[in-house]
Amino acid sequence: MAGCAAFPFSLPMIPRFWRKRRETPSPPYGPVIIYHHIAKTGGTSLREVVQANYKGKALLELYGPNRGSVAWYEAYYRSLSPERKAAIQCIAAHSAHYIIPVLDRPFRVFTLLRDPVNRVLSLYYFAKILTRKGKGKGADIGRLLDALGWDLGDIYRHAAQGEIDPEHASLLAPFFNGQTRAILGPHLDVTGIPFLPGAPASLHNALQHALHILDAHYELGVTEAYAQSVQYFARVFGWRRVFIDHVNRTKMRPSVQELPPNVIDMIRAYNQLDVILHAHAKNYLEQHLKKELKSEGG
């Protein structure tokens, strides 16, 4: 695809703890774009745009269960022939960013971030829909909530009382700064991030790491400005096919305005890192759009 062989920006330096992998001699592969598809951010719609712009072997989609580890991506990437690696221009998956420490070539990641109240609400009702017939983690979350008899507010009320069973923590973690956890996954042990309200000192390290990773490696958009985000990504990566239809919207879910105010407050309190990252992404997009307008105006 034209426009994907080189990026119109300078690539960041590889952090020191990644350099050892880059010292191994390898063919001079071209740059690769990584679509980190964070769940319930409008990412399925963006996936269709990606599919329209990368055809055949240029697109490597790795959606599927049990792939959220650097070890899995390292084994998979090593199994590819040099010819297959050379053909890849874009890698897409919920866990695609786990390939970052493995790559032997320049890369850039892009993703959408979403207001955490809307995202948590969408996640909750999506999991409930999957409860009876679905598979995967979303269905497991729905079945757990059904077994516990918890509604959305109950998740946070039990967290406030310290009543989250450690055996359930991994399934409930997406309700507690889930986007931050997703971004940090390849870099930190996110199971150690506690379910706490606000942004206390115990969460400061996670927040700073997440911001650093975003600033070093990501192009950012936000779900609430989906059209502008897709158009921005298209300009950055040279996409020629762009459309802004939304797909995979969670059906039969209430609006945020229909939630009790105390539940909204609890969601926001227990997702403060996501609130900060979402604001960061929104500002990132706005600043880049302003620069583009200024450049076009001379």
BELCOR-V982671 format. One record per backbone hydrogen bond with DSSP energy under -0.5 kcal/mol. NH is the residue of the N-H (numbers start at 1). CO is the residue of the C=O. E is the energy in kcal/mol with one decimal. If there is no record, write none. Layout:
nh = {NH;NH}
co = {CO;CO}
e = {E;E}
//
This chain:
nh = {4;8;18;19;19;20;21;22;22;23;23;24;29;31;32;33;34;35;35;36;36;37;37;38;41;46;47;48;49;50;51;52;53;53;54;58;59;60;60;61;62;69;73;74;75;76;77;78;79;80;80;85;86;87;88;88;89;90;91;92;93;96;98;99;100;102;103;103;108;109;110;111;113;119;120;121;122;123;124;125;126;127;128;129;130;131;131;134;139;140;141;142;143;144;145;146;147;148;149;150;155;155;156;156;157;158;159;160;161;162;163;165;168;169;169;171;172;173;175;176;177;178;181;182;183;184;185;187;188;190;192;193;194;196;198;203;204;204;205;207;208;209;210;211;212;213;214;215;216;217;218;219;221;223;225;226;229;230;231;232;233;234;235;236;237;238;239;242;258;259;263;264;265;266;267;268;269;270;271;272;275;276;277;278;279;280;281;282;283;284;285;286;287;288;289;290;291;292;293;294;295;296;297;298}
co = {1;236;15;15;16;16;18;18;19;19;20;21;27;5;106;89;108;33;91;34;110;35;93;36;38;42;43;44;45;46;47;48;49;50;50;55;56;58;90;59;92;67;69;70;71;72;73;74;75;76;77;81;82;83;84;85;58;58;33;60;35;93;95;96;97;99;99;100;32;217;34;219;221;115;116;117;118;119;120;121;122;123;124;125;126;127;128;130;135;136;137;138;139;140;141;142;143;144;145;145;151;152;152;153;153;154;155;156;157;159;158;163;165;165;166;168;168;169;172;173;175;174;177;178;179;180;181;184;184;188;189;190;192;194;269;200;200;201;201;203;204;205;206;207;208;209;210;211;212;213;214;109;111;113;222;223;225;226;227;228;229;230;231;232;233;234;234;240;255;256;260;260;261;262;263;264;265;266;268;269;271;272;273;274;275;276;277;278;279;280;281;282;283;284;285;286;287;288;289;290;291;292;293;295}
e = {-1.3;-0.7;-2.3;-0.8;-1.0;-0.5;-0.8;-0.9;-0.5;-1.0;-0.8;-0.8;-2.2;-0.6;-2.1;-2.6;-2.8;-0.5;-3.3;-0.9;-1.9;-1.1;-2.0;-1.2;-0.7;-1.2;-2.2;-1.4;-1.1;-2.3;-2.7;-1.5;-1.0;-1.0;-1.5;-1.9;-1.3;-0.5;-2.9;-0.6;-2.5;-1.6;-1.7;-2.7;-2.3;-2.5;-3.0;-2.2;-1.1;-0.6;-1.1;-2.5;-2.3;-1.1;-0.7;-1.1;-2.9;-2.3;-2.6;-2.3;-1.7;-0.9;-2.3;-1.8;-1.6;-1.3;-1.6;-0.6;-1.4;-2.9;-2.4;-1.7;-2.0;-2.3;-2.7;-2.2;-2.4;-2.8;-2.6;-2.0;-2.3;-2.5;-1.9;-2.0;-1.7;-0.6;-0.8;-2.2;-0.5;-2.0;-2.6;-2.1;-2.5;-2.1;-2.5;-2.2;-2.5;-2.4;-1.4;-1.9;-1.1;-0.6;-0.8;-0.5;-2.1;-2.7;-1.3;-2.3;-1.1;-1.4;-3.4;-0.7;-2.3;-0.8;-0.6;-0.5;-1.9;-1.5;-2.1;-2.4;-0.5;-0.7;-2.4;-2.0;-2.2;-2.2;-1.3;-2.4;-2.3;-1.2;-1.5;-1.8;-0.7;-1.4;-2.9;-2.0;-0.5;-1.0;-0.6;-2.2;-2.6;-2.3;-2.3;-2.5;-2.2;-2.5;-2.4;-2.5;-2.1;-2.2;-2.0;-2.6;-1.7;-2.2;-1.2;-1.2;-2.4;-2.8;-2.3;-2.1;-2.7;-2.5;-1.8;-2.3;-2.8;-1.2;-1.4;-0.7;-1.3;-1.6;-0.9;-1.9;-2.3;-1.9;-2.6;-2.5;-2.4;-2.4;-0.8;-0.8;-2.1;-2.2;-2.5;-2.7;-2.1;-2.2;-2.5;-2.6;-2.4;-2.4;-2.6;-2.4;-2.7;-2.1;-2.4;-2.2;-2.0;-2.0;-2.3;-2.5;-2.3;-2.4;-1.8;-0.9}
//
